[in-house]
């Protein structure tokens, strides 16, 4: 009898372990008549509602890297949605194409806002998302997007930008920024020079924003992406992966959202 009970107990533990895990799945939604192809990630072991975080991709488009970050956030206890900003899940395979895709959004930020908000509605509409606790992170192009959403005064708890562009044609107005802002920047980033960082700092101060800038010595643009070294070699780009900066910036982001959400 004891042996049977022990076997039953073991089977119950194994079943619980097999069931509880991070779930990741593609989701389609519509913005302005365009089908957007995002990716939702969450931990199905967790009960109740939890904070949601939007993940905005690099200029290459919605790819596996953005999805990986969404799953990592889900592993921390968040509901994460990797956003599609280009529509139809478009991805670039060359910097010229990436520049074209991202430029279409930068030149038409109203379209960018519309697509960001469409993704937000999808995230907020999940039964396990607490719509009152929403944040956003972005990488490179995505970093500039989430910063612009904060500048616009969008009702977000906080935004974190990883090696994102800091310049804008629509700077924050005094008192407009509601979200707390975290900028994680590479000290040797050729796309985000020191004068751009300083201009952003002055803009945030003038707006009265609650912000923090963390700079990582020796880190180039795209320092969080292991694929950056391949891009550098293939396209002769001043980008590169930095494992130390990647680890430290992720830890910084975790502390940032833990302070905001208690997770």
C-alpha beads as a LAMMPS data file, in Angstrom:
LAMMPS data file: protein, C-alpha beads

263 atoms
262 bonds

1 atom types
1 bond types

-500.0 500.0 xlo xhi
-500.0 500.0 ylo yhi
-500.0 500.0 zlo zhi

Masses

1 110.0

Atoms # bond

1 1 1 0.000 0.000 0.000
2 1 1 2.759 2.450 0.944
3 1 1 4.473 1.674 -2.341
4 1 1 1.274 2.351 -4.286
5 1 1 0.730 5.647 -2.463
6 1 1 4.321 6.612 -3.174
7 1 1 3.940 5.839 -6.876
8 1 1 0.710 7.839 -7.046
9 1 1 2.417 10.795 -5.351
10 1 1 5.320 10.634 -7.792
11 1 1 2.947 10.541 -10.747
12 1 1 1.100 13.600 -9.399
13 1 1 4.361 15.546 -9.082
14 1 1 5.403 14.527 -12.588
15 1 1 2.019 15.568 -13.984
16 1 1 2.177 18.954 -12.273
17 1 1 5.720 19.518 -13.556
18 1 1 4.755 18.547 -17.088
19 1 1 1.729 20.874 -17.049
20 1 1 3.284 24.008 -15.617
21 1 1 5.522 25.853 -18.041
22 1 1 5.942 29.008 -20.074
23 1 1 3.498 29.009 -22.954
24 1 1 4.323 30.905 -26.130
25 1 1 1.953 31.206 -29.065
26 1 1 1.464 33.370 -32.160
27 1 1 -1.454 35.795 -32.065
28 1 1 -2.965 37.735 -34.933
29 1 1 -4.807 41.024 -34.569
30 1 1 -5.779 43.900 -36.829
31 1 1 -4.675 47.528 -36.856
32 1 1 -5.981 49.930 -39.485
33 1 1 -6.985 47.087 -41.755
34 1 1 -3.542 45.435 -41.573
35 1 1 -3.060 42.009 -40.030
36 1 1 -0.442 42.121 -37.288
37 1 1 1.406 38.974 -36.254
38 1 1 2.456 39.083 -32.609
39 1 1 3.491 36.504 -30.033
40 1 1 2.027 36.004 -26.571
41 1 1 3.945 34.394 -23.696
42 1 1 2.880 33.565 -20.137
43 1 1 3.453 31.022 -17.369
44 1 1 0.391 28.814 -17.040
45 1 1 1.334 27.792 -13.491
46 1 1 0.562 31.213 -12.055
47 1 1 -2.905 31.940 -10.666
48 1 1 -4.756 35.207 -11.034
49 1 1 -3.983 38.320 -13.017
50 1 1 -0.461 39.666 -13.442
51 1 1 1.289 42.676 -15.032
52 1 1 1.626 42.800 -18.805
53 1 1 4.663 43.942 -20.786
54 1 1 4.827 44.810 -24.476
55 1 1 8.054 43.912 -26.294
56 1 1 8.912 46.005 -29.350
57 1 1 11.373 44.487 -31.794
58 1 1 14.593 45.755 -33.372
59 1 1 14.574 47.305 -36.826
60 1 1 14.874 43.805 -38.327
61 1 1 11.202 43.229 -37.488
62 1 1 9.242 40.840 -35.301
63 1 1 11.576 37.854 -35.102
64 1 1 12.656 35.024 -32.816
65 1 1 14.794 37.384 -30.740
66 1 1 11.736 39.449 -29.713
67 1 1 9.847 36.232 -28.993
68 1 1 12.681 34.952 -26.829
69 1 1 12.563 38.106 -24.724
70 1 1 8.796 37.699 -24.352
71 1 1 9.304 34.164 -23.042
72 1 1 11.983 35.388 -20.640
73 1 1 9.540 37.947 -19.256
74 1 1 6.896 35.249 -18.920
75 1 1 9.403 33.243 -16.913
76 1 1 9.624 36.199 -14.522
77 1 1 5.865 36.109 -13.957
78 1 1 4.634 38.636 -16.521
79 1 1 2.304 38.290 -19.466
80 1 1 4.353 39.445 -22.461
81 1 1 3.330 40.301 -25.988
82 1 1 5.985 40.647 -28.677
83 1 1 4.551 43.359 -30.911
84 1 1 4.503 43.491 -34.707
85 1 1 5.126 47.099 -35.743
86 1 1 5.563 46.473 -39.481
87 1 1 2.453 44.413 -40.210
88 1 1 2.049 40.896 -41.608
89 1 1 5.074 39.844 -39.557
90 1 1 7.464 41.454 -42.061
91 1 1 11.158 40.938 -41.405
92 1 1 14.200 42.523 -43.034
93 1 1 17.225 40.551 -44.196
94 1 1 19.368 43.589 -45.060
95 1 1 20.030 46.926 -43.299
96 1 1 18.609 48.838 -46.282
97 1 1 15.295 46.998 -45.955
98 1 1 15.331 47.357 -42.172
99 1 1 15.925 51.082 -42.545
100 1 1 13.026 51.340 -44.966
101 1 1 10.620 49.453 -42.700
102 1 1 11.588 51.344 -39.547
103 1 1 11.681 54.658 -41.415
104 1 1 8.060 54.214 -42.468
105 1 1 7.088 54.158 -38.798
106 1 1 9.422 56.950 -37.705
107 1 1 8.060 59.230 -40.441
108 1 1 4.479 58.331 -39.545
109 1 1 4.419 57.980 -35.789
110 1 1 0.629 58.205 -35.787
111 1 1 0.721 54.815 -37.512
112 1 1 3.221 53.612 -34.936
113 1 1 0.979 54.748 -32.078
114 1 1 -2.012 53.046 -33.654
115 1 1 -0.142 49.745 -33.983
116 1 1 1.285 49.964 -30.470
117 1 1 -2.163 50.608 -29.027
118 1 1 -3.665 47.739 -31.014
119 1 1 -1.102 45.388 -29.478
120 1 1 -1.787 46.837 -26.053
121 1 1 -5.493 46.059 -26.377
122 1 1 -4.641 42.454 -27.210
123 1 1 -2.403 42.198 -24.155
124 1 1 -4.928 43.855 -21.854
125 1 1 -7.673 41.594 -23.172
126 1 1 -6.029 38.397 -21.941
127 1 1 -7.879 36.881 -18.989
128 1 1 -4.638 36.637 -16.972
129 1 1 -3.464 40.220 -17.626
130 1 1 -4.036 43.015 -15.132
131 1 1 -4.888 45.928 -17.477
132 1 1 -4.026 48.412 -14.743
133 1 1 -0.383 47.293 -14.717
134 1 1 1.141 47.592 -18.182
135 1 1 4.740 48.335 -19.140
136 1 1 6.839 48.141 -22.285
137 1 1 10.380 47.364 -23.368
138 1 1 12.058 47.822 -26.721
139 1 1 15.306 47.065 -28.498
140 1 1 17.044 49.474 -30.905
141 1 1 14.147 50.702 -33.082
142 1 1 11.786 49.273 -30.459
143 1 1 13.542 51.238 -27.746
144 1 1 12.876 54.479 -29.603
145 1 1 9.237 53.441 -30.029
146 1 1 8.569 52.816 -26.330
147 1 1 10.346 56.065 -25.428
148 1 1 8.111 57.950 -27.846
149 1 1 5.036 56.393 -26.278
150 1 1 6.266 57.667 -22.911
151 1 1 6.999 61.108 -24.359
152 1 1 3.451 61.237 -25.687
153 1 1 2.111 60.748 -22.184
154 1 1 0.718 57.275 -22.777
155 1 1 -0.616 55.700 -19.610
156 1 1 2.114 53.108 -19.002
157 1 1 3.645 52.214 -15.651
158 1 1 7.140 52.192 -17.081
159 1 1 9.193 51.738 -20.249
160 1 1 12.699 50.341 -20.671
161 1 1 14.804 50.998 -23.762
162 1 1 17.728 48.716 -24.635
163 1 1 20.208 50.451 -26.989
164 1 1 17.374 52.479 -28.475
165 1 1 17.620 55.744 -30.366
166 1 1 17.093 58.754 -28.105
167 1 1 16.370 61.547 -30.573
168 1 1 12.861 62.557 -31.600
169 1 1 10.894 65.063 -33.648
170 1 1 8.253 65.202 -30.906
171 1 1 9.988 65.820 -27.557
172 1 1 8.142 65.461 -24.277
173 1 1 6.263 68.489 -23.038
174 1 1 6.552 69.591 -19.404
175 1 1 4.463 67.326 -17.195
176 1 1 3.478 65.001 -20.045
177 1 1 5.463 61.859 -19.201
178 1 1 3.451 59.540 -16.948
179 1 1 5.598 56.428 -17.283
180 1 1 8.834 55.880 -15.416
181 1 1 11.668 55.669 -17.910
182 1 1 14.749 53.453 -17.965
183 1 1 17.392 53.840 -20.680
184 1 1 20.050 51.128 -21.018
185 1 1 22.749 52.375 -23.339
186 1 1 26.124 51.257 -24.660
187 1 1 28.929 53.752 -24.005
188 1 1 30.484 52.967 -27.411
189 1 1 27.227 52.981 -29.369
190 1 1 27.992 54.751 -32.668
191 1 1 24.288 55.215 -33.392
192 1 1 23.607 56.893 -30.031
193 1 1 26.539 59.275 -29.429
194 1 1 27.106 61.099 -26.110
195 1 1 25.547 64.346 -27.350
196 1 1 22.306 62.468 -28.110
197 1 1 22.333 60.968 -24.621
198 1 1 22.878 64.394 -23.066
199 1 1 20.111 65.954 -25.171
200 1 1 17.743 63.213 -23.997
201 1 1 18.781 63.799 -20.385
202 1 1 18.004 67.500 -20.669
203 1 1 14.687 66.768 -22.379
204 1 1 13.617 64.429 -19.590
205 1 1 14.660 66.914 -16.912
206 1 1 12.739 69.705 -18.606
207 1 1 9.646 67.495 -18.849
208 1 1 9.825 66.531 -15.175
209 1 1 9.985 62.832 -16.033
210 1 1 11.063 60.145 -13.581
211 1 1 13.948 58.662 -15.559
212 1 1 17.261 56.858 -15.247
213 1 1 20.063 56.307 -17.763
214 1 1 22.500 53.425 -17.311
215 1 1 25.541 53.277 -19.579
216 1 1 27.691 50.193 -20.120
217 1 1 31.398 50.781 -20.877
218 1 1 32.653 49.110 -24.032
219 1 1 29.169 48.166 -25.252
220 1 1 28.214 48.794 -28.870
221 1 1 24.780 49.106 -30.441
222 1 1 22.676 45.907 -30.177
223 1 1 24.758 44.742 -27.214
224 1 1 21.949 42.453 -25.964
225 1 1 21.538 40.455 -29.161
226 1 1 23.859 37.453 -29.722
227 1 1 23.176 37.776 -33.465
228 1 1 24.789 41.230 -33.523
229 1 1 28.274 39.858 -34.148
230 1 1 27.002 38.102 -37.254
231 1 1 25.352 41.302 -38.488
232 1 1 28.596 43.191 -37.894
233 1 1 30.575 40.732 -39.991
234 1 1 28.024 40.306 -42.763
235 1 1 27.087 43.955 -43.219
236 1 1 30.141 45.763 -41.800
237 1 1 28.030 47.411 -39.123
238 1 1 29.304 48.939 -35.838
239 1 1 27.257 46.556 -33.681
240 1 1 28.237 43.752 -31.353
241 1 1 27.074 41.464 -28.582
242 1 1 28.331 42.125 -25.063
243 1 1 27.441 39.325 -22.653
244 1 1 28.270 41.331 -19.544
245 1 1 26.179 44.328 -20.606
246 1 1 23.382 42.008 -21.683
247 1 1 23.281 40.334 -18.279
248 1 1 23.542 43.561 -16.315
249 1 1 20.943 45.413 -18.371
250 1 1 18.438 42.565 -18.007
251 1 1 18.995 42.578 -14.245
252 1 1 18.501 46.358 -14.249
253 1 1 15.214 45.950 -16.081
254 1 1 14.077 43.271 -13.615
255 1 1 14.703 45.624 -10.694
256 1 1 12.919 48.433 -12.527
257 1 1 9.725 46.438 -13.018
258 1 1 9.931 44.830 -9.597
259 1 1 9.873 48.299 -8.080
260 1 1 6.859 49.165 -10.217
261 1 1 4.892 45.936 -9.968
262 1 1 6.310 44.098 -6.969
263 1 1 7.423 41.158 -9.142

Bonds

1 1 1 2
2 1 2 3
3 1 3 4
4 1 4 5
5 1 5 6
6 1 6 7
7 1 7 8
8 1 8 9
9 1 9 10
10 1 10 11
11 1 11 12
12 1 12 13
13 1 13 14
14 1 14 15
15 1 15 16
16 1 16 17
17 1 17 18
18 1 18 19
19 1 19 20
20 1 20 21
21 1 21 22
22 1 22 23
23 1 23 24
24 1 24 25
25 1 25 26
26 1 26 27
27 1 27 28
28 1 28 29
29 1 29 30
30 1 30 31
31 1 31 32
32 1 32 33
33 1 33 34
34 1 34 35
35 1 35 36
36 1 36 37
37 1 37 38
38 1 38 39
39 1 39 40
40 1 40 41
41 1 41 42
42 1 42 43
43 1 43 44
44 1 44 45
45 1 45 46
46 1 46 47
47 1 47 48
48 1 48 49
49 1 49 50
50 1 50 51
51 1 51 52
52 1 52 53
53 1 53 54
54 1 54 55
55 1 55 56
56 1 56 57
57 1 57 58
58 1 58 59
59 1 59 60
60 1 60 61
61 1 61 62
62 1 62 63
63 1 63 64
64 1 64 65
65 1 65 66
66 1 66 67
67 1 67 68
68 1 68 69
69 1 69 70
70 1 70 71
71 1 71 72
72 1 72 73
73 1 73 74
74 1 74 75
75 1 75 76
76 1 76 77
77 1 77 78
78 1 78 79
79 1 79 80
80 1 80 81
81 1 81 82
82 1 82 83
83 1 83 84
84 1 84 85
85 1 85 86
86 1 86 87
87 1 87 88
88 1 88 89
89 1 89 90
90 1 90 91
91 1 91 92
92 1 92 93
93 1 93 94
94 1 94 95
95 1 95 96
96 1 96 97
97 1 97 98
98 1 98 99
99 1 99 100
100 1 100 101
101 1 101 102
102 1 102 103
103 1 103 104
104 1 104 105
105 1 105 106
106 1 106 107
107 1 107 108
108 1 108 109
109 1 109 110
110 1 110 111
111 1 111 112
112 1 112 113
113 1 113 114
114 1 114 115
115 1 115 116
116 1 116 117
117 1 117 118
118 1 118 119
119 1 119 120
120 1 120 121
121 1 121 122
122 1 122 123
123 1 123 124
124 1 124 125
125 1 125 126
126 1 126 127
127 1 127 128
128 1 128 129
129 1 129 130
130 1 130 131
131 1 131 132
132 1 132 133
133 1 133 134
134 1 134 135
135 1 135 136
136 1 136 137
137 1 137 138
138 1 138 139
139 1 139 140
140 1 140 141
141 1 141 142
142 1 142 143
143 1 143 144
144 1 144 145
145 1 145 146
146 1 146 147
147 1 147 148
148 1 148 149
149 1 149 150
150 1 150 151
151 1 151 152
152 1 152 153
153 1 153 154
154 1 154 155
155 1 155 156
156 1 156 157
157 1 157 158
158 1 158 159
159 1 159 160
160 1 160 161
161 1 161 162
162 1 162 163
163 1 163 164
164 1 164 165
165 1 165 166
166 1 166 167
167 1 167 168
168 1 168 169
169 1 169 170
170 1 170 171
171 1 171 172
172 1 172 173
173 1 173 174
174 1 174 175
175 1 175 176
176 1 176 177
177 1 177 178
178 1 178 179
179 1 179 180
180 1 180 181
181 1 181 182
182 1 182 183
183 1 183 184
184 1 184 185
185 1 185 186
186 1 186 187
187 1 187 188
188 1 188 189
189 1 189 190
190 1 190 191
191 1 191 192
192 1 192 193
193 1 193 194
194 1 194 195
195 1 195 196
196 1 196 197
197 1 197 198
198 1 198 199
199 1 199 200
200 1 200 201
201 1 201 202
202 1 202 203
203 1 203 204
204 1 204 205
205 1 205 206
206 1 206 207
207 1 207 208
208 1 208 209
209 1 209 210
210 1 210 211
211 1 211 212
212 1 212 213
213 1 213 214
214 1 214 215
215 1 215 216
216 1 216 217
217 1 217 218
218 1 218 219
219 1 219 220
220 1 220 221
221 1 221 222
222 1 222 223
223 1 223 224
224 1 224 225
225 1 225 226
226 1 226 227
227 1 227 228
228 1 228 229
229 1 229 230
230 1 230 231
231 1 231 232
232 1 232 233
233 1 233 234
234 1 234 235
235 1 235 236
236 1 236 237
237 1 237 238
238 1 238 239
239 1 239 240
240 1 240 241
241 1 241 242
242 1 242 243
243 1 243 244
244 1 244 245
245 1 245 246
246 1 246 247
247 1 247 248
248 1 248 249
249 1 249 250
250 1 250 251
251 1 251 252
252 1 252 253
253 1 253 254
254 1 254 255
255 1 255 256
256 1 256 257
257 1 257 258
258 1 258 259
259 1 259 260
260 1 260 261
261 1 261 262
262 1 262 263
